[in-house]
Amino acid sequence: MRASMDAAGRLVIPSEIRRQAGLRPGMALDVRWHDGRIEIEPGTLPVELVRKGRLLVAVPRTEIEQLTTETVEETRRELARERATGN
């Protein structure tokens, strides 16, 4: 797919690529120049490791959106569709 960049350096990532990559509006992205390529990937979520009893748990350092049953079910359906079509 082709995209263009405007004078301010903004690039519109095609919707199909955003969907496949799981990119959402407002999501932090890591952008870097590597071996002659521009690489863009979802930013990592900063976490702190906290001991809870005998377990070490990763706790987000920033407020994140609550995971809902609807989100889990939509992700499950999407994965099932991808597996069925081989994409």
Buried (B, 14 or more C-beta within 10 A) or exposed (E): EEEEEEEEEEEEEEEEEBEEBEBEEEEEEEEEEEEEEEEBEEEEEEEEEEEEEEEEEEEEEEEEEEEEEEEEEEEEEEEEEEEEEEE
